[in-house]
Structure formats: structure tokens, C-alpha cells
Amino acid sequence: MSKLLSANFMRVKKNKPFWGCIIFMLFLGVSLPIAQYMQVEELNQTRQEVYETVLDQQFFTFVMFIGLVASVFCGLFLGTEYSDGTIRNKVVVGHTRNGIYLANLITCMIAGLVMCLTFIISYLAVGYPLLGGFHLEIKQILLLTLASFMVAVVFSSIYTLIAMNNQNKAAIAVACVLFAFISMFGGQLIESRLNEPEMWEAYSYTTDTGQVVEQPAERNPRYLEGAARDFYEFLHDLLPGDQQQQIGTMTTENPWVLIGYSTGLTVLTTGVGMFLFRKKNLR
């Protein structure tokens, strides 16, 4: 497999989508702390109040984008394997299907982690001098960072499954990007349902005739409870798009749970992908 990995990394070095993703993450890492610093400075000048800058606030923004940028890279990088006849040639010269699949998977995972590190390094290089240090404990920052890396890993595993079992380059690219968007919006939808209040607060209003009408507090029919809430919470911790949402907004209560689910989902998707790839007819 070492020869396959070496060949893949040589391709990655020359891959324009990869460098496009790196430039995007670099731009994001540099622009976010500058924008936050300028916003705080403007507030301090206009309102004559002192607002503190917080390095933590946008540090995990990269995890909100990693699913999308990884989909672009993996879809285009792996899509050429079939269109260029690369996979068939690898099999002909004696490489096993498992070795080919794992080499491509590892390549995509490492590329995704490099994209994450590009944001982190650039964000710290610019943000630390402007915004100061972290407010959260370093242990918590490192734990959330590990959970973020696992999100990148599980997305790479899913995209590899999609790409290695489809021979249409355009379909692979579209399917990967579509999955990224569905995951992102699905995570926001599930979180919004979980954040529904149990009760609507009492309120009053005045009619056109001047009459004051008071509405008592009432139960929110959209509030999830019982088995339905347990199921939504399970999906919110399991799905990578939901993990993006929790880590990016730092609302997760137990990052270890997310890491565990990501690990299990990576193993599952890798196993399914390899099984299907072994059965696939390589034309």
C-alpha cells in the first residue's frame, strides 16, 4: 500500500481542487479574527463601552465548512480514478482492491486534516496577537479539536464510499457536494427542533380599539419529548452534519460522545465501502 499512498500524495501535490480548498481555509482563518477585531473596535468607539475580544468564539468555524470543502476535493480527486482508468490499471499490476480502497481513504482523510490544520494555524497566527488567548481550558479546546478532526475523517470515509462505488465522475462530484449540503441543513433542522421551547410565554397586546388582550402561557405543540426527543438527540450526536453544528457553535456537552459516534461511523462506512468495492465490476 505504500506505493499506492506515495502515488496518491504525488497527485495531491498537483491537484488544483486541493490547493483551492487550502486557499479557502487559509483565507477563512485569516479573515475571521481580523473581522472580529475590527467589529469589536468599532463597537468600543461608537458605544463608548469596552467589549472583550474572544479567541474561542470563531475558532471552530472551520468544522462548519470541512464537510463541504472535503466533498469538493474527494469528489474530484477520486472521480478521476475511474474516468482515467487508474483503478483498473492498479488491479492489473497486482494491487488488491482492499489496498486500493484504503490508500484512497487514507489520502482523503489526511487531505481533510491538512485543510483543518491550515485554518487552525492561520487563525492562531493572526488571532492570537489581535484577540488574546483562549478563555476555555486548553483541555476542552484540544478535546473539541479532536472531535473536529473526527468529523473530517468521517466525512472523508463517506465520500470515499460514494466515489469508489460509482464510475461516473460527474455523478460522484454532485453526490458528494449534495451530501455535504444535506448534512449541513439537516443538522440545523434537527438542532432547531431540539431547541423548541416547551412552553410559549404569556404575552399581551393592544387591539385597534384600545382593548388590552392577554394571552396565557401555553404548551408548544412542536416541543419534542419522550422517545421522539431521544431519537432526535441520538441523530444529533451521530450524524456528521449535526456534529458540525454542535462543535462549530461549541454547544456540545460531551465531545467524547461525538468522537465515539464518529469512530463507529467511520468503521461502518469503511467496511461497507470496501465490501461493495470488492464486488464491483471494474469496466
Steps between C-alpha positions, in 0.01 A plus 500: 500500500796732550546532122131585458519765773816648353338525157186655651693765691690591185163553331375706793798736469396577143124499568345843439178434699714407802695825483177689442362353822824586684482860381135523610579369850802733521286799403237399754758462775653841431182701435288386796720632784565824310126551445427427867770741616374779273141444615596522867709811441209666322264416785744637757527829310133555415342387828774616734494157663768238539435173318744215547635302207470122531735268310272201569193651336580411138784254548288200400336666201709280271302191599188661350673503160713185505218279374456722195865555411576130552211411269648716224846348536396135547238511225739640241814317615341155519271561203796489264593149620237347274494757221876469447498121538734526799320248722493231234869548430580467871315169515673375185847564642417300813363738764213361708164672504521542878840665464372736229195595705693559823771700322239733352320524835818588690592757235163673531514492880847653512403766245197589713712527815751721318213732406395516866857573612533772238210687659620439857856618437397810304227586752739476795778687318270797433249466783731455798672841463167674430256320730717360779497149640225243551239540771413131507736252660763363262378147578154589371644670190710193418203268554279703267783513246526120509123476449535739204772285344276195536224683313746555214593132514143371490410732212802371307389143568150569368627676187741215433213253524302707249787557258651151498168339413395730219668518160349829387731791583228766481259293710767450766572872529131591516419224751781602736412871495130422532568282804700784656212747460237253618712424808548869575134600469384178664715579802352847526147362469547238771661752733214747447249229593693412813516869597123545482377634838268283702265790575406820320528788746196709592468829313257787448416732214271796427236481229406781262215595734736541794400181675782314676495129429701264716608157378596246767803275474429194291672179407704495177361220279836471319692425818662157483473267798526134588619254236483761222741728686735211577506409130574858390777529760649173377502627140643833616799324655540238225478686168809693385293801391354524850843463656614789281223711648579408861876545477487812284273675753669330799168376636597135542486379860718191453751502211598141581155383392547668161847350464363154578218529247739635234738211557219245473356666189843508337553129563150419372522705179851371431386140541195549277705686240767232483241223478319669210827583324615138515176396327513777240553422133785720378432577138 
